């Protein structure tokens, strides 16, 4: 199956699940993320402010921003820039996608990022990730070599194998509702 067909298949599966169901399923996924050793050890975590069709992260971000440095991406042109999340009042709708983005100063110490919670359209058993096709996360992930990269997904987003490109950055861990691939590149 090529990327276009796979994105269409996953989009249909996402559309069959209500936002309320996504919220419920997401809580279990994010609690499993919180149980990872790499999360326990991380002082600086890059998450994302979820769109309606993604694993929901709003509760996770709000639960942890006072205890860890929680960063969120902001879209600028073709790149993701990072800003610290300091609470719901710091968000504004991003210009390109309308996703909540923090308004504070840029965070540029990418080597300090210890863990990244990564959304995706699809993941496979080897930790490969397929995004929406614009390469935002692949560019960012290449610049955070020290971070444990944790892909989060609903079960219907996991496949035995997905198409990959040379520029794709694999995950260290992939967590879904009932499945977890944790022995990909690190011991956690």
C-alpha positions as CSV (number, residue, x, y, z in Angstrom):
1,X,0.0,0.0,0.0
2,X,1.4,3.4,-0.9
3,X,1.4,6.5,1.4
4,X,-1.6,8.0,-0.2
5,X,-3.7,4.9,0.2
6,X,-2.5,4.4,3.8
7,X,-3.4,8.0,4.7
8,X,-6.9,7.5,3.2
9,X,-7.4,4.3,5.1
10,X,-6.4,5.8,8.4
11,X,-8.4,9.0,7.8
12,X,-11.5,6.8,7.3
13,X,-10.8,4.8,10.5
14,X,-10.3,8.1,12.5
15,X,-13.6,9.4,11.1
16,X,-15.4,6.3,12.5
17,X,-14.4,7.2,16.1
18,X,-16.1,10.0,17.9
19,X,-14.1,12.7,19.7
20,X,-15.4,11.5,23.0
21,X,-14.1,8.0,22.2
22,X,-10.7,9.4,21.1
23,X,-10.5,11.3,24.4
24,X,-11.2,8.1,26.4
25,X,-8.7,6.0,24.3
26,X,-6.1,8.7,24.6
27,X,-6.1,8.8,28.4
28,X,-4.9,5.2,28.4
29,X,-2.3,5.8,25.8
30,X,-0.9,8.9,27.6
31,X,-0.9,7.1,31.0
32,X,1.3,4.4,29.4
33,X,3.6,7.2,28.1
34,X,3.8,8.5,31.7
35,X,4.9,5.0,32.8
36,X,8.0,5.0,30.5
37,X,11.4,5.2,32.2
38,X,12.5,7.8,29.6
39,X,9.5,10.0,30.7
40,X,10.3,9.6,34.4
41,X,13.9,10.7,33.8
42,X,13.0,13.6,31.4
43,X,13.0,17.2,32.7
44,X,12.2,18.6,29.3
45,X,9.5,17.0,27.2
46,X,8.3,18.1,23.8
47,X,4.6,17.2,23.3
48,X,2.0,18.5,20.8
49,X,-1.3,20.3,21.2
50,X,-3.6,17.7,19.6
51,X,-6.0,18.2,16.7
52,X,-9.4,16.5,16.9
53,X,-8.2,13.5,14.8
54,X,-5.1,12.7,16.9
55,X,-4.3,11.1,20.1
56,X,-5.5,13.7,22.5
57,X,-2.7,15.4,24.6
58,X,-4.4,18.4,26.2
59,X,-4.9,16.7,29.6
60,X,-1.4,15.3,29.5
61,X,0.2,18.7,28.8
62,X,-1.9,20.4,31.5
63,X,-1.1,17.6,34.0
64,X,2.7,18.0,33.5
65,X,3.6,21.6,32.6
66,X,4.1,22.6,36.3
67,X,6.3,19.6,37.1
68,X,8.4,19.3,33.9
69,X,9.4,21.8,31.2
70,X,6.8,21.1,28.6
71,X,7.4,22.4,25.1
72,X,5.0,22.6,22.2
73,X,5.8,23.1,18.5
74,X,4.8,26.2,16.6
75,X,4.6,26.2,12.8
76,X,6.6,28.8,11.0
77,X,6.9,28.3,7.3
78,X,8.1,24.7,6.8
79,X,9.5,24.3,10.2
80,X,8.5,23.6,13.8
81,X,9.8,26.0,16.3
82,X,9.5,25.3,20.0
83,X,8.0,27.3,22.8
84,X,7.4,26.5,26.5
85,X,3.8,25.8,27.6
86,X,3.0,27.8,30.7
87,X,-0.7,27.1,30.9
88,X,-3.9,27.4,28.8
89,X,-3.6,31.2,28.8
90,X,-0.3,31.1,26.8
91,X,-2.0,29.6,23.7
92,X,-3.1,31.2,20.5
93,X,-4.4,29.7,17.3
94,X,-1.5,28.9,15.0
95,X,-1.5,30.7,11.6
96,X,-1.3,27.7,9.3
97,X,-3.5,25.0,11.0
98,X,-5.3,26.8,13.9
99,X,-3.6,24.5,16.4
100,X,-2.9,26.0,19.8
101,X,0.6,27.3,20.0
102,X,2.4,28.9,23.0
103,X,3.2,32.6,22.7
104,X,6.3,32.8,24.8
105,X,10.0,33.1,23.8
106,X,11.5,30.5,21.4
107,X,13.2,27.5,23.0
108,X,16.4,26.9,21.1
109,X,18.4,24.4,23.2
110,X,17.3,21.4,21.3
111,X,20.0,19.2,22.9
112,X,18.1,19.7,26.2
113,X,15.0,18.0,24.9
114,X,15.0,14.6,26.6
115,X,11.7,13.1,25.3
116,X,9.4,13.9,22.4
117,X,5.8,12.7,22.2
118,X,5.2,12.4,18.4
119,X,1.9,12.2,16.5
120,X,1.7,10.4,13.2
121,X,-0.7,9.0,10.7
122,X,0.7,5.5,10.9
123,X,3.5,3.6,12.6
124,X,5.0,0.1,12.2
125,X,6.6,-2.6,14.3
126,X,10.1,-1.2,13.5
127,X,9.2,2.2,14.8
128,X,8.8,3.8,11.4
129,X,6.4,6.8,11.3
130,X,4.4,8.3,8.5
131,X,3.2,11.8,9.0
132,X,0.8,14.0,7.1
133,X,3.3,14.5,4.3
134,X,4.9,17.9,4.9
135,X,8.0,16.7,6.8
136,X,7.6,19.0,9.8
137,X,8.5,16.4,12.4
138,X,11.2,14.6,10.4
139,X,13.1,17.9,10.2
140,X,12.6,18.6,13.9
141,X,13.5,15.0,15.0
142,X,16.8,15.1,13.2
143,X,17.8,18.2,15.3
144,X,17.0,16.5,18.6
145,X,19.5,13.5,18.7
146,X,19.4,13.1,22.5
147,X,15.7,12.8,22.8
148,X,13.7,9.6,23.3
149,X,11.2,9.7,20.5
150,X,7.8,8.2,21.5
151,X,5.2,7.8,18.8
152,X,1.6,7.7,20.0
153,X,-1.3,6.2,18.1
154,X,-4.6,4.5,18.2
155,X,-4.5,0.7,17.5
156,X,-5.9,1.2,14.0
157,X,-2.8,3.3,13.1
158,X,-0.4,0.5,13.7
159,X,0.8,-1.7,10.8
160,X,3.3,-4.5,10.3
161,X,5.1,-2.3,7.7
162,X,4.6,1.1,6.2
163,X,6.4,2.9,3.3
164,X,9.5,4.8,4.4
165,X,11.8,7.3,2.8
166,X,15.5,7.9,3.6
167,X,14.7,11.1,5.5
168,X,12.2,9.5,7.8
169,X,13.2,9.4,11.5
170,X,12.2,6.2,13.3
171,X,10.7,6.2,16.8
172,X,12.4,4.7,19.9
173,X,9.1,3.7,21.3
174,X,5.5,3.4,19.9
175,X,2.6,3.3,22.2
176,X,-1.0,2.6,21.2
177,X,-4.1,1.5,23.1
178,X,-3.3,-2.2,23.4
179,X,0.1,-2.5,21.8
180,X,3.5,-1.1,22.6
181,X,6.8,-1.4,20.7
182,X,9.5,-0.5,23.2
183,X,12.6,-2.4,22.2
184,X,13.2,-0.4,19.0
185,X,16.4,1.5,19.7
186,X,16.7,2.1,23.4
187,X,16.2,0.3,26.7
188,X,13.5,1.9,28.6
